[in-house]
Amino acid sequence: MTVRIRLARFGRTHRPFYRVVVTDSRTTRDGKNLEILGFYNPLAGRDDEKGMALKLERVKYWLSVGAQPSETVESLLARAGLVPDDATLDQEQPANASQNDGVSPEAIFSIGLQVN
């Protein structure tokens, strides 16, 4: 049984409201869930405290036992600071690539090339 952390849609037409739930991957979007971890209101705005609320300890627990977040939930968790954001991972990779090519920045500078 694969366990997923995903959104279940509530609200009405053109006024979405989502619950962040833990569920079996085979169930439907609004079907039976194992646990409710919080909510997400996309219409409240990004910085509004009423826009998203999560039970952080329970989210950490489910991630530790192998629950896989959906792409949308993963972006919400990145905004909450629970998982690393893809943008920060992309920034770290080029720095590691320059260290792995075998040429130090000091050597490039002494040759007279510009270091970016």
C-alpha positions, 0 to 999 in steps of 0.5 A: 500500500503506497501512502500519499499526502495529497489535497482533497477538494472541498468548497463550492463551484469556483471557490475551492478549499482543500484539506491536506490528507494522508490517503492510500494512493488507490483511493479517489481524490475525495475518498476515504483518508487516513488522517487530515493534516491541515488545510489550504485555501488558495483564494486567501493569498500567499502571505495570509495566515488563514491561507494554509495550516498544517500539523507539522509534527504529523507531516514530519511523521508521515514523511518519515514512514515513507508517505509520498507527497503530491507535487502540489503538496510538496510545493506547500511543504517547501513553502512551510519549510519542511522539504527543500525547495527545487530552486535551492537545489538548483542553486547548489548544483552549479556550485558543486559542479565548479568544484568537481571540474578539478580547477580551483577558482584561484587557479582560474583567477591567476590565469586571467579569466573572469570568475562568474 
